[in-house]
């Protein structure tokens, strides 16, 4: 029986049916030749239970006969140790992938424990950042080096890179809970997060005064147009510059004022209903923590005055209802568009709506309150988030809210 060499492999011509050439030295090692001319190296063995197996090692061209012989020796050595390499290969081939874990993570965890908005965002991040580089990898084979490489590839966007790392870490923690990976094998462990540039922008006294004048002007007369075109392209505009102004949606202006006085999040105020307002107790119902159900929250008299000025639209449960459709509350986009005009005219172009919340937190800290009270005022999940402001002696939360309201009121009026 000839040995399987390059010469014998090249000389093997295809026939009407597949046939085998077995090696004369290594028992079980051979060449399979298909009618199509395809040639593959194989190894045939008998398991410890007596079952006959035939395993393809690789194609000729991808492997040389000597390389294939070496792999066949390894396979037969495993057989002598009681293993079944063919079954092992099938187990590996059918093993769950990272994509399988991510699908399970979304359906078994995110859909159950997170808000719909979070589900949409996490699904978007996984599709955009994780599935392509890691999705087809076998779950058991993912290493810290794989995750670190992905993290490094996103170093230009450190905040997003860290967010992706947190999502992957949660998914692999659950993989351990579900028995898909050994305990304490999370590949995200020990990977250092990038430093993020925290944004602590808040309004100064001068900026607050300019904002107050702008809000008053917007309410009484409207705001001037924002003209971006070059002068040579503005011939069609009105000659009377004083008439180049348009009103700002009044509900959007009410919303901005409430955001400034309460430090609430945009959609918490935009979706506020009249049943959430208790004038007698001086409170409005806000989520106790981000994403939680609403609970009464003490507010300053300034907030109650603003709420008293807002007209009740017939048939609407909302404080800030749409004028053309009172059954629905105003949109985030409406408020953001109004804010673009307000901040442009107030000459505070870098201030975001969320920075109004930072302003409330900073003023509360400067009034001498500690991080614990401020965390309740802003309804943070933990004090760590609040620590960016300060850590001082405590005051009752209603007094704190009144103090902040009085300072903002004075700032808006230029006092």
Buried (B, 14 or more C-beta within 10 A) or exposed (E): EEBBBEEBBEEBEBEEEEBEBBBEEBEBBBBBBEEEEEBBBBBBBEBEEEEEBEBEBBEBEEBBBEEBBEBBEEBBEEBEEEBBBBEEEEEEEEEBBBBBBBBBBBEEBBBEEBEEEEBEBBBEBBEEBBBEBBBEBBBBEBEBEBBBEBBEEBEEEBEBBBBBBEBBBBBBBBBBEBEBBEEEBBBBEEBEEBEEEEEEBBBEEEBBBBBBBBBEBBBEEBBBBEEEEEEEEEEEEEEEEEEBBEEBBBBBBBBBBBBBBBBBBBBBBBBBBEEBBBEEEBBBBBBBEEEEEBEBBBBBBBBBEBBEEBEEBEEBBBBBBBEEEBEEBBEBEBBEBBBEBBBBBBEBEEBBBEBBBBBBBBBBBBBBBBBEBBBBBBBBEEBEBBBBBBEBEEBEBEBBBBBBBBBBBBBBEEE
